[in-house]
Amino acid sequence: MQVYADNAATTKLSATALKAMMPAFETYYGNPSSLHSAGQEAKELLEDARDRIAKCIGCEPREVYFTSGGSEADNMAILSAAAVGARKGKKHIISTAFEHHAVLHVLQKLEKEGYEVTYLDVREGHNITAEAVKNALREDTCLVTVMYANNEIGSVLPIAEIGAICKEAGVPFHTDAVQAAGHLHINVKAENIDLLSLSAHKFHGPKGIGVLYCRRGFPLTNLINGGAQERGKRAGTENLPAICGMAAALEEATAKLDTNAAKVAALRDKLIAGLSQIPHSALNGDPDNRLPGNVSFCFEGIEGESLLLLLDMKGVQASSGSACTSGSLDPSHVLLAIGRVHDVAHGSLRLSLSHENTEAEIDHILTVVPEVVSYLRGISPVWRDLQTGKRNYIL
Ligand SMILES: *Cc1c(COP(=O)(O)O)cnc(C)c1O
């Protein structure tokens, strides 16, 4: 049995999305900026996709900017808000310690340029409170950027409450909603969000395409200069097949959201209950406010990398944290941020499910993971020290 349980890294393209892409490859290959009919037909497809995406997140079509993905949208949102802040002499930003690198690394760059960033603590409940955001606000705060849901540990943040606080304070609010879009209901107006990033390949759309929603009137800074595409804010001929695929995927995910989320959450809960039986293990992430498909654990006395390799040999494809950090020896910044010590953070496992996973697959995972964990503990010198009392258990 082959079980794909790494949907937070990327998802399989849905049949609906693939079908929606084909006309843009085969028939409507014109450049949407061309004035002839081939161009104008392509332009119609482009604007139709924009309308449909806008409906899914509750904004106006002209507030939707197509980007190359979530990373670009995050960069553009944060750098735009930082530029607006600098013009007003405001250079303080509020974020969290467990953001995706597409946010964190932009913030680190801004810190080198003289901005000050408050990273909210996420140890308590593996989440933040809206009150913590409120308490961190200052006269010179130019941006609050906190993710909608965490990609490694699944915590879902109190976005609507934070949006209300930011609105009252008159501070721009960006959220990286890459893990939430298509999985949780999003309404940018109701939640008072000014800037929001999403990425198609996390909701069964194609890779290399995303959206930056930007509230009308908020001045965006170009990352890419050139032609007048995307109201002059993002140059480059539009990736029309991907845009059509993204619109179809988001519509499909939104239409089936409640059914899929209920199904996936039930599989998630079964998996969490089963894996919690493994001694000296701990669930990572907010147990109550949690993405429907996220299961994240730390197992004491093992190496996450060995665990992943052995699981792969037994047909279970999972991750130790985010795909972007694998290959580096440092433990995940997210697990460190929630307070896991280095040794424990190294023994992490993230299983991220989709509606395509089945009950039989969950049973397979529940057979294989405990076996592999015991095997690895059996050959681990750290586990021997824990067992003989030379070291103390942390979990
Ligand atoms: C995947 C991901 C990104 C990056 O999106 P890309 O489209 O791959 O650039 C950003 N933020 C979060 C939370 C993600 O999970």
The ligand as a MOL file (V3000), in Angstrom:
LIG
                    3D

  0  0  0     0  0            999 V3000
M  V30 BEGIN CTAB
M  V30 COUNTS 15 15 0 0 0
M  V30 BEGIN ATOM
M  V30 1 C 3.6940 26.2230 0.9410 0
M  V30 2 C 3.6240 27.4550 1.7780 0
M  V30 3 C 4.1310 28.6780 1.3070 0
M  V30 4 C 4.8430 28.8020 -0.0040 0
M  V30 5 O 3.9730 28.7110 -1.1020 0
M  V30 6 P 4.5870 28.4180 -2.5580 0
M  V30 7 O 3.4290 28.5500 -3.4780 0
M  V30 8 O 5.1500 27.0410 -2.5220 0
M  V30 9 O 5.6130 29.4840 -2.7990 0
M  V30 10 C 3.9890 29.7830 2.1080 0
M  V30 11 N 3.3780 29.7140 3.3130 0
M  V30 12 C 2.8780 28.5700 3.7930 0
M  V30 13 C 2.2030 28.5550 5.1160 0
M  V30 14 C 3.0000 27.3960 3.0400 0
M  V30 15 O 2.5180 26.2460 3.5300 0
M  V30 END ATOM
M  V30 BEGIN BOND
M  V30 1 1 1 2
M  V30 2 1 2 3
M  V30 3 2 2 14
M  V30 4 1 3 4
M  V30 5 2 3 10
M  V30 6 1 4 5
M  V30 7 1 5 6
M  V30 8 2 6 7
M  V30 9 1 6 8
M  V30 10 1 6 9
M  V30 11 1 10 11
M  V30 12 2 11 12
M  V30 13 1 12 13
M  V30 14 1 12 14
M  V30 15 1 14 15
M  V30 END BOND
M  V30 END CTAB
M  END
